[in-house]
Amino acid sequence: MDRATRKEDVQKAYELQTRAGVAGAARSTAVGLGLAVLGHYTWPAFRILSLSLSVRISLLKCRISSDAFRLEVTIFGLVIGAENALLSHEAERRRTETALRQEARIGLARRGLVATETEIARWKAEKLTETHTPHTIQTDDEIARSTK
């Protein structure tokens, strides 16, 4: 994999991880706040607690700092969501790379070549140029002329 492709893949993984982290944080915050409301309305002992203590219990652990009110559940959701997305992306990349290498080994074996890393890299480069080369559609007359 050349540097440009690797850089694009890293950028794609970063964007994927960022989106999944934000979605996970929003989801876990909603669940945490929903649990706080549920606890407030269904459990009398929870209702007696002060607001800060009930939020602290329901959201596993909240910290009040001078700058912001940081919810540990939100951070937990962000980290878990981002990590799961990155692991899924990496697994998909490994499956794709394994399938491509298998195809390269078979193609090289048909040519009578040993599938070394260098040969696989050349095969990938050839495959890449084949997919990016525009194919022209031949008419029946052109096909007939070329076979004569």
C-alpha atoms as an extended CHARMM CRD file, in Angstrom:
* protein
*
       148  EXT
         1         1  MET       CA              0.0000000000        0.0000000000        0.0000000000  PROA      1               0.0000000000
         2         2  ASP       CA              1.5170000000        3.3140000000       -1.0100000000  PROA      2               0.0000000000
         3         3  ARG       CA              1.5910000000        6.3760000000        1.2080000000  PROA      3               0.0000000000
         4         4  ALA       CA             -1.2850000000        8.1900000000       -0.4560000000  PROA      4               0.0000000000
         5         5  THR       CA             -3.5840000000        5.1860000000       -0.1350000000  PROA      5               0.0000000000
         6         6  ARG       CA             -2.5190000000        4.6330000000        3.4580000000  PROA      6               0.0000000000
         7         7  LYS       CA             -3.1010000000        8.3060000000        4.2830000000  PROA      7               0.0000000000
         8         8  GLU       CA             -6.5880000000        8.1500000000        2.7420000000  PROA      8               0.0000000000
         9         9  ASP       CA             -7.3550000000        5.0060000000        4.7100000000  PROA      9               0.0000000000
        10        10  VAL       CA             -6.1890000000        6.5960000000        7.9670000000  PROA      10              0.0000000000
        11        11  GLN       CA             -8.3270000000        9.6680000000        7.2720000000  PROA      11              0.0000000000
        12        12  LYS       CA            -11.3560000000        7.4960000000        6.4900000000  PROA      12              0.0000000000
        13        13  ALA       CA            -10.8440000000        5.5200000000        9.7140000000  PROA      13              0.0000000000
        14        14  TYR       CA            -10.5110000000        8.7600000000       11.7080000000  PROA      14              0.0000000000
        15        15  GLU       CA            -13.7480000000       10.1720000000       10.2820000000  PROA      15              0.0000000000
        16        16  LEU       CA            -15.5450000000        6.8920000000       10.8840000000  PROA      16              0.0000000000
        17        17  GLN       CA            -14.2940000000        6.7600000000       14.4600000000  PROA      17              0.0000000000
        18        18  THR       CA            -15.2670000000       10.3790000000       15.1030000000  PROA      18              0.0000000000
        19        19  ARG       CA            -18.8290000000        9.8920000000       13.8320000000  PROA      19              0.0000000000
        20        20  ALA       CA            -19.2640000000        6.6680000000       15.7910000000  PROA      20              0.0000000000
        21        21  GLY       CA            -17.8530000000        8.2690000000       18.9470000000  PROA      21              0.0000000000
        22        22  VAL       CA            -20.2760000000       11.1810000000       18.7880000000  PROA      22              0.0000000000
        23        23  ALA       CA            -23.1820000000        8.8210000000       18.1400000000  PROA      23              0.0000000000
        24        24  GLY       CA            -22.1100000000        6.5820000000       21.0370000000  PROA      24              0.0000000000
        25        25  ALA       CA            -21.7690000000        9.5640000000       23.3730000000  PROA      25              0.0000000000
        26        26  ALA       CA            -25.2310000000       10.8380000000       22.4640000000  PROA      26              0.0000000000
        27        27  ARG       CA            -26.7410000000        7.3930000000       22.8470000000  PROA      27              0.0000000000
        28        28  SER       CA            -25.1670000000        6.7140000000       26.2500000000  PROA      28              0.0000000000
        29        29  THR       CA            -26.0670000000       10.1970000000       27.5360000000  PROA      29              0.0000000000
        30        30  ALA       CA            -29.6820000000        9.6360000000       26.5420000000  PROA      30              0.0000000000
        31        31  VAL       CA            -29.6970000000        6.2540000000       28.2860000000  PROA      31              0.0000000000
        32        32  GLY       CA            -28.1050000000        7.7080000000       31.4230000000  PROA      32              0.0000000000
        33        33  LEU       CA            -30.5520000000       10.5810000000       31.6270000000  PROA      33              0.0000000000
        34        34  GLY       CA            -33.4390000000        8.2290000000       30.8910000000  PROA      34              0.0000000000
        35        35  LEU       CA            -32.3390000000        6.0240000000       33.7720000000  PROA      35              0.0000000000
        36        36  ALA       CA            -32.1920000000        9.0710000000       36.0490000000  PROA      36              0.0000000000
        37        37  VAL       CA            -35.7640000000       10.0440000000       35.1370000000  PROA      37              0.0000000000
        38        38  LEU       CA            -36.9440000000        6.4480000000       35.4930000000  PROA      38              0.0000000000
        39        39  GLY       CA            -35.2800000000        6.1560000000       38.8870000000  PROA      39              0.0000000000
        40        40  HSD       CA            -36.7950000000        9.4330000000       40.0090000000  PROA      40              0.0000000000
        41        41  TYR       CA            -40.3540000000        8.4080000000       39.1530000000  PROA      41              0.0000000000
        42        42  THR       CA            -40.2220000000        4.7400000000       40.1870000000  PROA      42              0.0000000000
        43        43  TRP       CA            -37.9960000000        4.5470000000       43.2320000000  PROA      43              0.0000000000
        44        44  PRO       CA            -39.0100000000        6.6270000000       46.2810000000  PROA      44              0.0000000000
        45        45  ALA       CA            -35.5470000000        6.4440000000       47.8500000000  PROA      45              0.0000000000
        46        46  PHE       CA            -34.0970000000        7.8930000000       44.6590000000  PROA      46              0.0000000000
        47        47  ARG       CA            -36.5510000000       10.8010000000       44.8090000000  PROA      47              0.0000000000
        48        48  ILE       CA            -35.3530000000       11.7600000000       48.3040000000  PROA      48              0.0000000000
        49        49  LEU       CA            -31.7800000000       12.2130000000       47.1280000000  PROA      49              0.0000000000
        50        50  SER       CA            -30.5890000000       15.6410000000       46.1350000000  PROA      50              0.0000000000
        51        51  LEU       CA            -30.3850000000       16.3750000000       42.4270000000  PROA      51              0.0000000000
        52        52  SER       CA            -26.6050000000       16.2020000000       42.2490000000  PROA      52              0.0000000000
        53        53  LEU       CA            -26.4600000000       12.9340000000       44.1790000000  PROA      53              0.0000000000
        54        54  SER       CA            -29.2280000000       11.2970000000       42.1340000000  PROA      54              0.0000000000
        55        55  VAL       CA            -27.5650000000       12.3220000000       38.8870000000  PROA      55              0.0000000000
        56        56  ARG       CA            -24.2540000000       11.0350000000       40.2200000000  PROA      56              0.0000000000
        57        57  ILE       CA            -25.7740000000        7.6560000000       41.0610000000  PROA      57              0.0000000000
        58        58  SER       CA            -27.7210000000        7.2870000000       37.8440000000  PROA      58              0.0000000000
        59        59  LEU       CA            -24.9160000000        8.3760000000       35.5570000000  PROA      59              0.0000000000
        60        60  LEU       CA            -22.4000000000        6.1480000000       37.3220000000  PROA      60              0.0000000000
        61        61  LYS       CA            -20.2140000000        9.0550000000       38.3290000000  PROA      61              0.0000000000
        62        62  CYS       CA            -20.4470000000       12.7190000000       37.4430000000  PROA      62              0.0000000000
        63        63  ARG       CA            -17.8940000000       15.3350000000       38.2110000000  PROA      63              0.0000000000
        64        64  ILE       CA            -18.5620000000       19.0100000000       38.6140000000  PROA      64              0.0000000000
        65        65  SER       CA            -15.5460000000       21.0190000000       37.6470000000  PROA      65              0.0000000000
        66        66  SER       CA            -15.1000000000       24.7410000000       37.3530000000  PROA      66              0.0000000000
        67        67  ASP       CA            -15.2840000000       24.6490000000       33.5590000000  PROA      67              0.0000000000
        68        68  ALA       CA            -17.9170000000       22.0670000000       32.8130000000  PROA      68              0.0000000000
        69        69  PHE       CA            -20.1640000000       19.3300000000       34.0030000000  PROA      69              0.0000000000
        70        70  ARG       CA            -18.5500000000       16.1860000000       32.6860000000  PROA      70              0.0000000000
        71        71  LEU       CA            -20.5980000000       13.0330000000       32.4570000000  PROA      71              0.0000000000
        72        72  GLU       CA            -18.6490000000        9.8160000000       32.7250000000  PROA      72              0.0000000000
        73        73  VAL       CA            -21.4000000000        7.9330000000       30.9210000000  PROA      73              0.0000000000
        74        74  THR       CA            -21.0130000000       10.2300000000       27.9360000000  PROA      74              0.0000000000
        75        75  ILE       CA            -17.2750000000        9.6330000000       27.8700000000  PROA      75              0.0000000000
        76        76  PHE       CA            -17.8310000000        5.8960000000       28.2480000000  PROA      76              0.0000000000
        77        77  GLY       CA            -20.2110000000        5.8940000000       25.2730000000  PROA      77              0.0000000000
        78        78  LEU       CA            -17.8310000000        7.9900000000       23.1940000000  PROA      78              0.0000000000
        79        79  VAL       CA            -14.8840000000        5.6830000000       23.8150000000  PROA      79              0.0000000000
        80        80  ILE       CA            -16.7920000000        2.4260000000       23.3570000000  PROA      80              0.0000000000
        81        81  GLY       CA            -18.5880000000        3.6550000000       20.2240000000  PROA      81              0.0000000000
        82        82  ALA       CA            -15.4010000000        4.9040000000       18.6000000000  PROA      82              0.0000000000
        83        83  GLU       CA            -13.4530000000        1.7670000000       19.5050000000  PROA      83              0.0000000000
        84        84  ASN       CA            -16.1410000000       -0.5720000000       18.1560000000  PROA      84              0.0000000000
        85        85  ALA       CA            -16.2860000000        1.3670000000       14.8840000000  PROA      85              0.0000000000
        86        86  LEU       CA            -12.5150000000        1.2540000000       14.4860000000  PROA      86              0.0000000000
        87        87  LEU       CA            -12.3580000000       -2.4750000000       15.2270000000  PROA      87              0.0000000000
        88        88  SER       CA            -15.1000000000       -3.1330000000       12.6570000000  PROA      88              0.0000000000
        89        89  HSD       CA            -13.2750000000       -1.0240000000       10.0700000000  PROA      89              0.0000000000
        90        90  GLU       CA             -9.9750000000       -2.8110000000       10.6950000000  PROA      90              0.0000000000
        91        91  ALA       CA            -11.6280000000       -6.2390000000       10.4500000000  PROA      91              0.0000000000
        92        92  GLU       CA            -13.2150000000       -5.2610000000        7.1310000000  PROA      92              0.0000000000
        93        93  ARG       CA             -9.8620000000       -4.0080000000        5.8170000000  PROA      93              0.0000000000
        94        94  ARG       CA             -8.2060000000       -7.3000000000        6.8320000000  PROA      94              0.0000000000
        95        95  ARG       CA            -10.9270000000       -9.3300000000        5.0700000000  PROA      95              0.0000000000
        96        96  THR       CA            -10.5430000000       -7.2150000000        1.9250000000  PROA      96              0.0000000000
        97        97  GLU       CA             -6.7490000000       -7.4550000000        1.9730000000  PROA      97              0.0000000000
        98        98  THR       CA             -6.8510000000      -11.2190000000        2.5570000000  PROA      98              0.0000000000
        99        99  ALA       CA             -9.2260000000      -11.7380000000       -0.3620000000  PROA      99              0.0000000000
       100       100  LEU       CA             -7.0810000000       -9.5540000000       -2.6200000000  PROA      100             0.0000000000
       101       101  ARG       CA             -3.8940000000      -11.4200000000       -1.6400000000  PROA      101             0.0000000000
       102       102  GLN       CA             -5.6250000000      -14.7580000000       -2.2690000000  PROA      102             0.0000000000
       103       103  GLU       CA             -6.6750000000      -13.5690000000       -5.7090000000  PROA      103             0.0000000000
       104       104  ALA       CA             -3.1090000000      -12.4020000000       -6.3640000000  PROA      104             0.0000000000
       105       105  ARG       CA             -1.6320000000      -15.7650000000       -5.3210000000  PROA      105             0.0000000000
       106       106  ILE       CA             -4.0250000000      -17.6060000000       -7.6310000000  PROA      106             0.0000000000
       107       107  GLY       CA             -3.3550000000      -15.2240000000      -10.5340000000  PROA      107             0.0000000000
       108       108  LEU       CA              0.4120000000      -15.4690000000      -10.0780000000  PROA      108             0.0000000000
       109       109  ALA       CA              0.2610000000      -19.2640000000       -9.8200000000  PROA      109             0.0000000000
       110       110  ARG       CA             -1.6040000000      -19.3890000000      -13.1380000000  PROA      110             0.0000000000
       111       111  ARG       CA              1.2630000000      -17.4620000000      -14.7000000000  PROA      111             0.0000000000
       112       112  GLY       CA              3.7670000000      -19.8490000000      -13.1310000000  PROA      112             0.0000000000
       113       113  LEU       CA              5.1940000000      -17.2820000000      -10.7080000000  PROA      113             0.0000000000
       114       114  VAL       CA              5.9010000000      -17.6570000000       -7.0180000000  PROA      114             0.0000000000
       115       115  ALA       CA              3.7500000000      -15.3040000000       -4.9560000000  PROA      115             0.0000000000
       116       116  THR       CA              6.4120000000      -13.2570000000       -3.1790000000  PROA      116             0.0000000000
       117       117  GLU       CA              5.6430000000       -9.8880000000       -1.6260000000  PROA      117             0.0000000000
       118       118  THR       CA              7.2300000000       -8.1390000000       -4.6050000000  PROA      118             0.0000000000
       119       119  GLU       CA              5.1910000000      -10.1330000000       -7.1160000000  PROA      119             0.0000000000
       120       120  ILE       CA              1.9850000000       -9.5550000000       -5.1480000000  PROA      120             0.0000000000
       121       121  ALA       CA              2.7270000000       -5.8040000000       -5.0910000000  PROA      121             0.0000000000
       122       122  ARG       CA              3.2890000000       -5.8350000000       -8.8670000000  PROA      122             0.0000000000
       123       123  TRP       CA              0.0790000000       -7.8050000000       -9.3670000000  PROA      123             0.0000000000
       124       124  LYS       CA             -1.8380000000       -5.2740000000       -7.2680000000  PROA      124             0.0000000000
       125       125  ALA       CA             -0.3540000000       -2.4060000000       -9.2940000000  PROA      125             0.0000000000
       126       126  GLU       CA             -1.3730000000       -4.1230000000      -12.5410000000  PROA      126             0.0000000000
       127       127  LYS       CA             -4.8650000000       -4.7270000000      -11.1830000000  PROA      127             0.0000000000
       128       128  LEU       CA             -5.1090000000       -1.0830000000      -10.1500000000  PROA      128             0.0000000000
       129       129  THR       CA             -4.0930000000        0.1630000000      -13.5860000000  PROA      129             0.0000000000
       130       130  GLU       CA             -6.5910000000       -2.2310000000      -15.2060000000  PROA      130             0.0000000000
       131       131  THR       CA             -9.4420000000       -0.8550000000      -13.1110000000  PROA      131             0.0000000000
       132       132  HSD       CA             -8.4830000000        2.7630000000      -13.7940000000  PROA      132             0.0000000000
       133       133  THR       CA             -7.8890000000        2.3370000000      -17.5260000000  PROA      133             0.0000000000
       134       134  PRO       CA            -10.9900000000        3.3440000000      -19.4650000000  PROA      134             0.0000000000
       135       135  HSD       CA            -12.2820000000        0.4610000000      -21.5270000000  PROA      135             0.0000000000
       136       136  THR       CA            -13.6370000000        1.1600000000      -24.9720000000  PROA      136             0.0000000000
       137       137  ILE       CA            -16.6280000000       -0.7060000000      -26.2650000000  PROA      137             0.0000000000
       138       138  GLN       CA            -15.9660000000       -2.3170000000      -29.6080000000  PROA      138             0.0000000000
       139       139  THR       CA            -18.6050000000       -2.7190000000      -32.2130000000  PROA      139             0.0000000000
       140       140  ASP       CA            -19.2000000000       -6.0390000000      -33.9780000000  PROA      140             0.0000000000
       141       141  ASP       CA            -17.3840000000       -4.7400000000      -37.0800000000  PROA      141             0.0000000000
       142       142  GLU       CA            -14.2970000000       -3.7850000000      -35.0690000000  PROA      142             0.0000000000
       143       143  ILE       CA            -14.2190000000       -7.1970000000      -33.3950000000  PROA      143             0.0000000000
       144       144  ALA       CA            -14.5250000000       -8.9190000000      -36.7510000000  PROA      144             0.0000000000
       145       145  ARG       CA            -11.6780000000       -6.8150000000      -38.2140000000  PROA      145             0.0000000000
       146       146  SER       CA             -9.3860000000       -7.4770000000      -35.2500000000  PROA      146             0.0000000000
       147       147  THR       CA             -9.8540000000      -11.2580000000      -35.4510000000  PROA      147             0.0000000000
       148       148  LYS       CA             -8.9150000000      -11.4290000000      -39.1830000000  PROA      148             0.0000000000
